[in-house]
Amino acid sequence: QVQLVESGGGLVQPGGSLRLSCAASGSIFSRNAMGWYRQAPGKKRELVAAITSGGSPNYADSVKGRFTISRDNAKNTVYLQMNSLKPEDTAVYYCNAVGWESRTGWGQGTQVTVSS
C-alpha cells in the first residue's frame, strides 16, 4: 500500500514563497516519475510539475520559472519550492507517482492560499 503525505502549505502574501514536501512510502517512489498536482475550487486537478526518477524536471507553463521540483530518493521525498506566488496559485496541492494515480489514490493534500 502506498502512502503519500503532503505538508508545508499555508497562507502567504502575493510574491511570497513556500516549500512543499511529500513523503511517499512503498517502492513506487524510487522507480517512477513523481509529480505535484493542484486543485483549485471548482476546477479539475492539474499536474504542475514532475520529475523523473533520474531527476529531470518538467513544468506547466503557468508555473515555469517560479516553481522548482526536486527529489531525495534516499528519503523517498519530493519537494516543490514555490516562489513569486500569485493568487491564482491558491489550491490544494497533492503529490503522486505520475501515471499511477488511479492505483495509488491520493493523500490529504496541503492547502496553499495566496492572499493579501
Secondary structure, 3 states (H helix, E strand, C coil): CCCEEEECCEEECCCCCEEEEEEECCCHHHHCCEEEEEECCCCCCEEEEEECCCCCEEECCCCCCCEEEEEECCCCEEEEEECCCCHHHCEEEEEEECCCHHHHCCCCCEEEEECC
